[in-house]
Amino acid sequence: MDLVQANYAADSDSDTQGDEDVSCPLPEYISHMFRRAATAGFTAERPHVYAYADVQLSELQRGILERLVQRANGARVEAEFQPLFYGRLRARRPLHVSLTPALQFSSAAAAAACVGRMREGLAGAGALATPLERVPRVLPNCDSTIAYLALPLAPAGRTQAAALTARLGAALSATPEALTPYDSATFAAGTHVSVAEDSQNPGLLRYARAQDTPGAAAHLHRVEALLQASDTSLSPADAAALQVVCTAVHLTLNGRLLASVALRTQLQPM
């Protein structure tokens, strides 16, 4: 069952300060994540919550990322990446920063209560504004069947992300029926923006059929090593132009958007 819907319910609590309705769909590749086990033992039937922040790109930034994908594919690294910032007919799509995995709960009521606590906990949190690292990485999806070309957040951005994940983790800890372990600091340390995917990688699919998780990990490590040994890193000028600004955290329940919590920018009063 597809867990990410084409249309999302608006937040019914429209008079809550810092919340706003969001009508745009989730970034396209999130659907790939939720068709698979986002955490160990994940089942579609269990209520689950997910938090992320949109990354809206300028035309300049799209051009920089498009050239990055072209360099990666030209490096012959046993992968063929397709941009995530374009959909069908090159429709422009946002990217995103994941702030949690799919967090499972024993009941729908507990999951909804956690979303409410997360929304309250994020009130007054600062925006995520950060450059990205220059050196790309190759990261797997949750069951190592898809390879992602990703740019990690710079250290300052990971610190900002940690401030957000700590609030989300506190809300999760306050929910007795939460089933998914969540180390907010560890999760923030790995925050990144995936810019392209290879969903038909022969090596990964071969290891998936054999249920060879160590083999898949070694394959991804080899692809990343080949990529980083080639001329694919961002130039200093391109890296400087790729600063991303996330001004809202979106909270979903079973793939449906429940709330979008605005983050405080420098222009907003304390």
C-alpha positions as CSV (number, residue, x, y, z in Angstrom):
1,M,0.0,0.0,0.0
2,D,1.3,3.4,-0.9
3,L,1.6,5.3,2.4
4,V,2.2,8.7,0.9
5,Q,-1.0,10.1,-0.5
6,A,-1.3,12.4,-3.5
7,N,-3.4,14.9,-1.5
8,Y,-2.9,15.7,2.2
9,A,-5.3,16.9,4.8
10,A,-4.8,20.4,6.0
11,D,-4.1,21.1,9.7
12,S,-7.5,21.5,11.3
13,D,-6.2,23.6,14.1
14,S,-5.7,26.6,11.9
15,D,-5.8,29.1,14.7
16,T,-2.7,27.7,16.4
17,Q,0.1,30.2,16.2
18,G,3.0,29.1,14.1
19,D,1.0,26.6,12.1
20,E,-0.1,26.9,8.5
21,D,-1.9,24.7,5.9
22,V,0.3,23.1,3.3
23,S,-1.1,22.0,0.0
24,C,2.1,21.0,-1.9
25,P,2.9,17.3,-2.1
26,L,5.8,15.7,-0.2
27,P,9.1,15.5,-2.1
28,E,8.8,12.6,-4.6
29,Y,11.4,10.3,-3.1
30,I,9.8,10.2,0.3
31,S,7.3,7.8,-1.2
32,H,10.2,5.4,-1.9
33,M,11.2,5.5,1.8
34,F,7.7,4.7,3.0
35,R,7.2,1.8,0.5
36,R,9.9,0.1,2.5
37,A,10.8,-0.4,6.1
38,A,12.0,3.0,7.3
39,T,12.9,1.3,10.6
40,A,13.6,-2.2,11.7
41,G,10.4,-4.1,12.0
42,F,8.4,-1.4,10.3
43,T,4.9,-2.5,9.2
44,A,2.4,-0.4,7.2
45,E,-0.4,-1.2,9.5
46,R,1.1,0.5,12.5
47,P,0.4,4.3,13.0
48,H,3.6,6.2,12.1
49,V,4.8,9.8,12.3
50,Y,7.4,11.5,10.2
51,A,9.0,15.0,10.4
52,Y,10.9,16.8,7.7
53,A,11.7,20.2,6.4
54,D,11.3,21.4,2.8
55,V,14.3,22.7,0.8
56,Q,13.1,25.1,-1.9
57,L,15.7,25.6,-4.6
58,S,16.4,28.6,-6.7
59,E,17.1,28.2,-10.4
60,L,20.8,28.9,-9.7
61,Q,20.9,26.1,-7.1
62,R,19.1,23.7,-9.5
63,G,21.7,24.3,-12.1
64,I,24.5,23.6,-9.6
65,L,22.9,20.4,-8.5
66,E,22.2,19.3,-12.1
67,R,25.9,19.7,-12.9
68,L,26.8,17.7,-9.8
69,V,24.5,14.9,-11.0
70,Q,26.1,15.0,-14.4
71,R,29.6,14.8,-13.0
72,A,28.6,11.9,-10.8
73,N,27.1,10.0,-13.7
74,G,30.1,10.9,-15.9
75,A,32.5,9.4,-13.3
76,R,31.5,5.8,-14.1
77,V,30.9,4.9,-10.5
78,E,28.6,1.9,-11.0
79,A,25.5,4.1,-10.5
80,E,23.2,6.1,-12.7
81,F,21.6,8.9,-10.7
82,Q,18.3,10.7,-11.6
83,P,17.7,14.1,-10.1
84,L,15.1,14.4,-7.3
85,F,14.6,18.1,-7.9
86,Y,12.8,17.4,-11.1
87,G,9.6,15.3,-11.6
88,R,7.8,14.3,-14.7
89,L,8.4,16.7,-17.7
90,R,11.0,18.4,-15.5
91,A,8.4,19.8,-13.1
92,R,10.3,21.5,-10.3
93,R,10.2,19.7,-7.0
94,P,11.5,20.7,-3.5
95,L,14.1,18.6,-1.7
96,H,14.0,18.0,2.0
97,V,15.9,17.3,5.2
98,S,14.5,14.4,7.2
99,L,14.3,15.1,10.9
100,T,13.0,11.7,12.1
101,P,12.7,8.2,10.6
102,A,9.1,6.7,10.5
103,L,8.3,6.7,14.1
104,Q,5.8,3.9,15.0
105,F,3.2,3.8,17.7
106,S,0.9,1.1,19.1
107,S,-2.2,3.2,18.5
108,A,-3.5,6.0,16.3
109,A,-4.4,8.0,19.3
110,A,-0.8,7.9,20.6
111,A,0.6,8.9,17.2
112,A,-1.8,11.8,17.0
113,A,-0.9,12.9,20.5
114,C,2.8,12.8,19.6
115,V,2.2,15.0,16.6
116,G,0.4,17.5,18.9
117,R,3.4,17.4,21.3
118,M,5.8,17.9,18.5
119,R,3.9,20.9,17.2
120,E,3.9,22.4,20.6
121,G,7.6,21.6,21.2
122,L,8.7,23.2,17.9
123,A,7.0,26.5,18.8
124,G,9.6,29.3,18.7
125,A,12.3,27.0,17.2
126,G,14.8,28.7,14.9
127,A,15.0,28.2,11.2
128,L,17.4,25.8,9.6
129,A,19.8,28.0,7.4
130,T,23.0,26.3,6.4
131,P,25.5,25.6,3.6
132,L,26.0,22.1,2.5
133,E,29.2,20.1,2.4
134,R,31.2,20.2,-0.8
135,V,31.9,16.4,-1.0
136,P,28.9,14.3,-2.0
137,R,28.1,11.0,-0.4
138,V,26.3,7.9,-1.6
139,L,23.7,6.8,1.0
140,P,21.1,3.9,1.0
141,N,17.4,3.9,1.7
142,C,16.3,1.9,4.7
143,D,16.6,-1.5,3.0
144,S,19.6,-0.7,0.8
145,T,17.7,-1.1,-2.5
146,I,18.1,2.5,-3.6
147,A,21.3,4.6,-3.7
148,Y,21.0,8.3,-3.1
149,L,23.5,11.0,-4.1
150,A,23.5,13.3,-1.1
151,L,25.2,16.4,0.3
152,P,25.5,16.5,4.1
153,L,24.6,19.6,6.0
154,A,27.6,21.6,7.1
155,P,28.6,21.4,10.8
156,A,26.6,24.5,11.7
157,G,23.6,23.1,10.0
158,R,23.8,19.8,11.8
159,T,23.9,21.8,15.1
160,Q,20.8,23.7,14.0
161,A,19.2,20.4,13.1
162,A,20.1,18.9,16.5
163,A,18.1,21.7,18.1
164,L,15.1,20.6,16.2
165,T,15.5,16.9,16.6
166,A,16.0,17.4,20.4
167,R,12.5,19.0,20.5
168,L,11.0,16.2,18.5
169,G,12.8,13.6,20.6
170,A,11.4,15.2,23.8
171,A,7.9,14.9,22.4
172,L,8.4,11.3,21.4
173,S,9.8,10.5,24.9
174,A,6.6,11.9,26.4
175,T,4.4,9.5,24.4
176,P,4.2,6.2,26.3
177,E,3.1,4.1,23.3
178,A,6.0,5.0,21.0
179,L,7.7,1.9,19.6
180,T,10.6,3.3,17.6
181,P,14.0,4.1,19.3
182,Y,15.1,7.6,18.4
183,D,18.5,9.1,19.3
184,S,17.9,12.7,18.3
185,A,21.6,13.7,18.5
186,T,22.7,10.8,16.3
187,F,20.0,11.4,13.8
188,A,21.0,15.1,13.5
189,A,24.6,14.2,13.0
190,G,23.6,12.4,9.8
191,T,21.3,15.1,8.4
192,H,21.7,15.6,4.7
193,V,19.9,16.6,1.5
194,S,19.5,13.9,-1.1
195,V,19.7,15.3,-4.6
196,A,19.5,12.3,-6.9
197,E,18.7,8.6,-6.8
198,D,19.5,5.3,-8.5
199,S,16.5,3.1,-7.9
200,Q,17.6,0.4,-10.4
201,N,21.2,-0.1,-9.3
202,P,22.1,-3.6,-10.5
203,G,24.5,-4.2,-7.6
204,L,22.1,-3.2,-4.9
205,L,19.2,-5.2,-6.5
206,R,21.4,-8.3,-6.7
207,Y,22.4,-8.0,-3.0
208,A,18.7,-7.4,-2.1
209,R,17.6,-10.5,-3.9
210,A,20.3,-12.4,-2.0
211,Q,19.3,-10.7,1.3
212,D,23.0,-9.8,1.6
213,T,23.0,-6.6,3.7
214,P,26.8,-6.6,4.3
215,G,27.3,-7.0,0.5
216,A,25.0,-4.1,-0.2
217,A,26.9,-1.9,2.3
218,A,30.2,-2.8,0.8
219,H,28.9,-2.0,-2.7
220,L,27.7,1.4,-1.6
221,H,31.0,2.1,0.1
222,R,32.8,1.2,-3.2
223,V,30.5,3.5,-5.2
224,E,31.1,6.4,-2.8
225,A,34.9,5.8,-2.8
226,L,34.9,5.9,-6.6
227,L,32.8,9.0,-6.6
228,Q,34.9,10.9,-4.1
229,A,38.1,10.0,-5.9
230,S,36.7,11.6,-9.1
231,D,36.2,15.3,-9.8
232,T,32.7,15.6,-8.4
233,S,33.1,17.9,-5.4
234,L,31.4,21.2,-5.4
235,S,33.6,24.2,-6.1
236,P,33.9,26.8,-3.3
237,A,31.7,29.2,-5.3
238,D,29.0,26.6,-5.9
239,A,29.0,25.5,-2.3
240,A,28.6,29.1,-1.2
241,A,25.6,29.5,-3.5
242,L,24.0,26.3,-2.1
243,Q,23.0,27.6,1.3
244,V,19.6,26.2,2.1
245,V,16.9,27.8,4.3
246,C,14.2,25.7,5.8
247,T,11.5,27.8,7.5
248,A,9.0,25.1,8.5
249,V,8.8,21.6,9.8
250,H,6.1,19.4,8.4
251,L,4.6,16.6,10.5
252,T,2.8,13.6,8.9
253,L,0.7,10.8,10.3
254,N,0.4,7.7,8.2
255,G,1.7,9.7,5.2
256,R,-0.9,12.5,5.6
257,L,0.3,16.0,6.4
258,L,-1.2,17.1,9.8
259,A,0.7,20.2,10.6
260,S,3.3,22.6,9.3
261,V,5.1,24.5,12.0
262,A,6.7,27.8,11.1
263,L,10.3,28.2,12.3
264,R,11.5,31.5,13.7
265,T,13.8,33.6,11.4
266,Q,15.9,36.5,12.3
267,L,13.2,38.9,11.1
268,Q,10.6,37.5,13.5
269,P,10.3,38.8,17.1
270,M,11.6,36.7,19.9
